[in-house]
């Protein structure tokens, strides 16, 4: 599986609860925090739900 780096670029304030929980599940929570994860179908789905709050970079 390919690895991707996910960086939070926007705040979670005033976002729906489901989006906030998705961000926490990805390991994010503060602006400019970055995590490296393997790109599984589950992670890809989570990325698509909050793509307006994050940036994704392939490694």
N, C-alpha and C positions, 0 to 999 in steps of 0.2 A: 504494500500500500504506500501511496505517496504521503509525504508529510506536508503540512501547511502551517503557517504562522498566522494566528488570528490576533489582531490588535484592536482594542476598543477605542473608538475615536469620538463617540458621542455619549452623553449622559443617559442614564436609565431613569432619571426623574420624569414623572408624568407619563410613563410608558405603561402599557397594559401588564397585568400581573404575569401573563403567560410569557411575554417577552423578557421580563425581569428574571423569571425562573430559568428561561433558556440561557440567558447570559451567565447566570450563576452556574448552571450545569456545564457550560463551556469553560468555566474557570476564570471568568472575567468579573469585574465589579467596579473597577476604577479606570478612569480615562488614561490612556497610554499603556495600560497593562497588556502584555503580550503572552500568549501561550503557544506551544507547538504541539500539535496533535496529528494523529494519522487520519487521513481523509477516508472515512468509512461512509457508507450510505446514511447512517444515522447522523453523523457529524455534518454531512452535506445538507441534510434537511434542516438541521438547527441553524446552519449558516444562512440558508435561504430565508428563514423566518426573521432573522435580525440583521440582514445585510445592510440596512440603512444605518446601523450603529457601529459597524465594524469595518475593518479592511482586512483582506485575505491575501497572503503572499505564499506562493508555492516555494518549497525548499528543494 
